[in-house]
Amino acid sequence: MKKIIVAAVMCLGTAAFAQDTTGTPQNPSKDAPSARQMNGPSTGVEAQEVGPAISDTAKKVVGADTSKDKADAANKTGLWKEKDAFSMNGTVKAKDDDDITLARTGTLPEVKLDVRDQTKVTLDGKAVKASELPEGASVRAKFQLEGDDSIALELKATSPKK
């Protein structure tokens, strides 16, 4: 019997708090919904405020996780940090202006690195474009991961031995 009484008191007490009107807006205005005066803590939002709030949030969130946007932001703000880069060795298997494929020794798979404008590319100590690296050249690469992409920060190549 005590359990039933306690349960009834808890339900009625909760219902009494739910009926509290201290969180309702006073002096509603169609022109400035965010400037309404609140008499206490708010328990929700007006229906006409939901759509604009969602679209504002969506503008901030949608597209923010694309790797190209992150790369552009990183390039503009200088977030490429060589101290946080990974490094590896390999030989040039294929190349063009946008990427380079490195073959690695043993059973390790080939690696494709994206080459950007900020990538430092040298061949025997001289600055060159990635497309100018000869096939078979030995390369020490520093790179960072950006989503599923590997972005080359620095490629130091030495000419292949004949």
N, C-alpha and C positions, 0 to 999 in steps of 0.2 A: 504494500500500500504506500509506503514511504517513497518508493521509486516512482510510482505513478504521480504522486503529488509534486515531486522534484521535477519530473519531466514536464508537467503542466506549467509550473512556475517558469521554467526555462523557456518554453515556447511562448508564453504570454509576455515575458520580459523582452524577448527578442522581437516580438511583434510590436511592442510598445516603442522600442527604439527605431524600428523601421518606419513608424508613423511620424517621427520627429520631423518638423518642418524647418529646422534651422538652416538647412543647406539649400533652400530654394532661392532663386535669384529675386532680387528686389528691383523694381523699376526697369523692366526689360525694355531694350531698345533694339529695333531692327537694324539701325545704322552701325552700331558698335557692339556686337555681341560679346567681344572680349572685354569691354569696359563696364560690364554689369557689376553692380555691387553685390557681394555675397554676404549673407548674414551669419554664416558659419561655414563649416567644412562642406564642400560639394561632394555629392554622391554620384554625379553623372554629368553629361553634357547635353545640350539641346540638339535635336535632330538636325537642324540646319547647320550646325557647326561640325558635324562629322565629315561631310564630303570635303570641304576645304582643308581640314586637318589631315585627311588621308592623302590628298593630292600634294600637299606641301611636304609631307614625310616621304612620299613616293619619289618626288623630285630629288630629294637628298639621297635616297637609298638605291633606287632603280639605276642600274648601270654603273654603280660605284665599284662593283667587284670585278669588272672586266679587266683582264690583264693589260690590254692596250692603254686604258685610262690610267691604270696604276703606273705603267711605264712612263707615260707622258708626264704624270705628276712627279714621278721620281726624277725624271730628267730635268724638269723645270726647277725642282727644289734641291737637286744635288743629293738625293738619297742613295745613290750608288756608293756604297762604302766598300772599298777594297779589303779592309780589315775583316769584313763579314763574308767575304767571297770564298767559294770553294775553288780548289785547283785540281788540275789533272794534266796528264801528258798523253800525247797521241801523235798520229801522223795524218796529214791532210789527205782525205780520200776524195772529197768533192767540195766545191765552193762556188759561191756567187756573191753578189753585193749584199744580200739579205741574210745569208746563213752560211755556215761551214760545217762539214761533217768530218769528224775525227775518228780514225780507226785506232783502237787500243790494243795493247799486247795481251796475249793469252786468250782466255775465253770471254773476256769482257766485251760487251756489245758496243757498237758504234754509237757516237753521241753527236747529235745535231745541235749546234749552238746558234742562236739568233745573233746577228751582228747589227748593231745600231750605230748611229752617227757618233755617239760618245765612246764607242769601243776603240781602245788603243791597239793598233795592229802594227807590229814591227817584223821585219825580215832581216836577219843578221844585223840588228841594231838600227836599221833605217825604217822610218815610217812609210808604210804602204797601205793600199786598200786590201781588204780581205780577198777580193777577186784576183789579186796579183800574186797570192801565195801559190807556189808550185806544188803539184801533187807529190806526195811523199815527203814533204818538208816536216821536220820534227817540230811539234808545237807544245808549249807550256801555256795552258789556258787558265785564266781566272774567270769564274762565272758566278752568277747568282740565279736562284730559282724564283720564278715569277709565275705562280699558278702551276701549269703543266709545262711551261716553257723554261728553257735554260738560256739565259741572256749573257753573252760574252762581255766581260768588262775589259779584258786585256788578252791579247794573243801575241806571244813572243815566239817567233818561228826562226828556225835555222835551216839553211838550204840543204837539200838532200845530198848525201855523199855519193859520189859516182864511183 
